[in-house]
Amino acid sequence: MAPVIIFAFNRLDALINVITSLLLNEEAQESDLFVFVDGAREGKVGERELVCSVCRYIENIVGFKSVNYTFSETNKGLGNSVIKGVTEVISRYGKAIVLEDDLILAPNFLFFMNQGLDKYKEETSVFSICGYSNKVKVPKDYSYDTYFCTRSSSWGWATWADRWNSVDWELENFDKCHILKKEFNRWGGSDCWKMLNDWKCGRNKSWAIRFCFAQFLQKKVSLFPVTSKVQNDGFDGQGTNCKRWSRFRCIFDNSAKKEFTYPENVSIHPSLFRSAIGYHSIIKRIFSRIMYFVYRF
C-alpha cells in the first residue's frame, strides 16, 4: 500500500471527518499514515489553541499500519508544507497518496488509488492518479469506470517519485513561459495561466498550479474515476481556498465496489475532456463569482 499523507491545520472537525472516512477503507490497516500540521499564524487570536487540539487528536489516531506526524512550530503555508512533506515521504516510498483535511473519502478510495498506482507505474505518460472527479457527461458508448484528462486534481491524488521530482517548483525562467499562456489555458482551462502568474507575483502560494504546469510541459495526463471517490467537505467558508458555494460538485461513490475498468489506451476522450474542462470555462467561472457573492450573506 502507498503511504497516505494528510496536511492539516486548525480544523479539528474536518480532520476527524477525513480520518473517519479513511478508516472505512479496509486497506487503511495496511497503510502508513503521515500527518503534517502547519503552525499557527502570528496575530491570529485563538488559533494556536485550535492547532494544539488538532495535534492532540493526531497523537491518539489508531487503525493504520503506522501513524507518523510532524507538527510545525511556524506557519509555512499550505503550498510550502505540501512540497516539503510530499518530497520527504515520496523519497522513501517511491509513491504517495496525498490528502488535505477537508475531504471525505469513499470506502473504496484507497483500493482505487493503489490499483491506479500499480497499473500505471511504468506508464510514464500518466502523471497522477486522481480520486476526485467533476460530474462529467459520459457518452452512451463509453463503458469504462475511468478516463484520462489533462489537468490533475489536488483533491485526493497520488503520484510516483519520478513524476513528483520532475516538477520545477521555482520556475526561474518564468519570463520565457508567457508565450505558452494561450496553450496552457486550452490544455487545462481558462484560469490556468492567471493562477500561475498570480503565484509568480506572490498573490497565491499554490503548489498545485506548478504541478499542473509541469504536467502541461511534459504533455502528460491524469487518471480520473467516472464516479468520484472524493467529495470536498470544505465548502463551509472555513477552508483556506474554498467558499460556501462551489461549482465543483460531484457524484460521490458510496459503494464498496472494487472492480474497475480502464481504457485500453492512455488517451484523451474528446467528449469527456470537454465535459471535465468545462468546469474551468470563463462562463462558469463568472457564474461562480456571482454565486460566491450571494452565499457570503
N, C-alpha and C positions, 0 to 999 in steps of 0.2 A: 504494500500500500504506500502511496505517496504521502509524505508528511503534509499536515494541514496547518496553515499559518493563518492566524486571526490578528487583525490590527484593531485595537480597542482604544478608548479614550476615557470619556466621563459619563457614559450612559450605561448604568448597570442593568436596567431592564432590557435594553436592546441586546446586550451581551448574553444575558440569561436566555433570551429567546433563540439566539443563533446556536448556543451550546445545546440547548434542549432539543432543537431540531436536528442537530448533528448526531446526537446520541440515539435518535430514532433510526439512524443508519447502522445496520449491523456491522458494517466494516469499520465503525469508529473504534471498536475494541482492538482492532489490528493496526490502528493508525497512530503515529506520533503527532502530538499536538504542540504547536508553538504559538504562544500569545505574546504580542508586543504591545505594551501600553505606553502611550505618549504622556509626557508630563504636563502638569497644569500650566496655563498661560499666566504670565505676570499681570497682576492687576485685576484678574477675574475673581471677584469675591465668591467664596464658597466652592470654587472649582477644585481646589486641592483635596477637599474632603470627599467630593464626588469621585475623583480619581482613586483615592485611597480605598473607597468602598469597592470599586472595581477590582483593585489589586487583591483585597481580602477574599473576594469571591473566587478569583482565579487560583489562589493558593489552595483552595479546597475542591477544585474540579477533579472528578474521578470518572472512569468509564472508558478512557482511552489507553492505548498501549503504554504511552508515557505522556506526561504533561510538563512542558518546559516554558518558562516565562522570563521576560525581560521588562523591567519597569524603568522607564527613563526619568531622570531627575529634572530634565528640562523639556520644554516643548519644542520638538523638532518640526512639527507639521506633518500632515499625512504623507505628502509626496516623499520627503526625505526618509521618513520611517519605513515606507514600503520598499524603497530602493535598497536601503541598508539591510532591512530584515530579510527580504526575499533572497538577496545576494548571499547572506550568511547561511541560510538554510539550504538553498538550492546547490550551493557549492559542496555541501556534504552529501546530499541525497541524489543529485542529478535531475531532480524534478520536484515540483511542489504544487499544492492546491492552495489558492490564496483567497481569503475572505475578509470583509470588513464587518463591523459589529452591528450593521443594520439590515442583515439579510435573514430570510427564513428559507430553509433548505428542504427539499423533497426527501422522502425516505430512501429514494434510490439515487440521490445526488452523488455520494461517494463512489458507488458502483459505476455510474455513468462516467465520472471524471477519470477514475482509474482505468477503466476499459479504453477510453479515448487515448489516454497517455500511453498505454501499452500498444494500442493498434497503430498509432501514428508516430511512434518514437523514431523510427528510421525514415519516415516520410518528411524530409526537411522543408517541403513546401507548406507544411502546416505549422503555423506559428504558435497557436494556443488552442486549448480546449475551453469552451465557454459553457457554463451551466445555465446562464440566463438567456432567454430569447424573447424578443418582441413578439407580439401577436402577429404572425405572418399569414398571408393568404396562400394556402397550399394548393397547387394545381391538382385537379382531379386525377391526373395520371401520375402523380408523384407518390410513390409508395414507401419511401424511406422515413425513418424516425429522426433523421439528422440531415443537416445541409451545411454547405460551406458558404461563408461570406467574407468580405474583406476586413471590415473594422472589428477588431476584438472588443469584447465587453469586459468591463472591470468589476462586474457584479458576480463574483463566484467564478473563478477562472483557474487555469492551470497551464503550466508550460515546462519546458525542459531547460537544463542549464545552458546548452549551446545556443538556444534561441534567446534566452534572457541576457546572456553575456554579449550578444551581438548588438545590443542597443547602445547607441551613443547618447548618454544622458546629458552631456554638456553642450553638444551641438555648437562647437566653437566656430565652425564655418557656416553659421546660420545665414549670413548675408547672401550666400550663394543659393539658398533654398527658395528665395522669392519667386524664381522662375517656375517653381513647381506648385504654386498656390492653387491655380485652377485645377490642375490634375489631381492634387491631394483632395480637394473638395469633391470632385467627381468620384473619386475612389471610395471615400468614406462618409460623405455628407457635407452639407453646406457650412457646417460650423467648425470643420477640422482646422482650416488654416487660422481662423481667428483664435481658437483655443491655443494653438501652438505659438502664435505670435504674442498672445497675451502672456503665456508662460515666459517667453523671452523678455518681455517688457516688465516682468515682475508682478503682473496682475493676477496670476494664479500660480500654484505650485504643483500642477498636475504631473504626476508620473505617467498617467495613462495615455495622454496625448503624445508623449515622447515615445512610448512603447508602440503606439499605433503608427507613428511616423516612421519608425524603424521597419515595421511590418510593410508599410507602403513602399519604402525604398527598396525592400527586398522582394516585393511582389509576391507576398505570401498570404495565405488565407487562414481563417479560424473555423473550427467545427462548432456548430450550434445544435441543440436539440429542437425539434419542431415544437414540442411541448416543454415549457421552461421548467427546469429543476431548481430554480431560484426565484424568489419574489423579494422585492425590496421593501423592507418594513420602515424605511427611513422617511417616508412622506408624512411626517408629523411636525415638520417645521424645526426639528431639533438637530438634524444631521448637518454635517459640515457643508455638503454640496447638494442637499435635497430640500424640496419645499413641500407644502401640504398637498399640492396637486401636481400630477405629472402625466405626460402623455405616454410614459413608459409603463403601461400596464401589460399584464401577460396572462396567458392561460397556464395555470400552475398545476404541476403534476403531483397529485396526492396519492398516486398509486405506488405499489411496490414492484412495478414492472422492471425486469432485469434482462429482457431480451430486446436488443436494439438493432435496427438495420441501418446500414451505411451506404452511401452512394458508391457505385463501383469504381468511379474515378474521382480524384481530387480536382474538382472543377466547380465553377460558379454556375448555379441555375439562374438564368436571367430573370424569370418571374419572381422567384424567392428573393433575389438580390434587390429588385426594385421595391418589393414589399418591406424588406427589413431596413434598407437605407432610407426609405421614405419617411421614417420617423425623424430624420435629421434634415428634412426639406425646409426651405425658407418659410413656406406657408404654415407648416405645422409648428415651427419654432415661434412664429409671430402669434399664432393662436395660443401657444403655451404661455407666452409672456402675458397675454391678456388674462388667462386663467390664473396665473401666479398672482397677478394683481388682485383679482376678485377674491381669491382664497386667503389673502392677507387679513381680511376683516371677518 
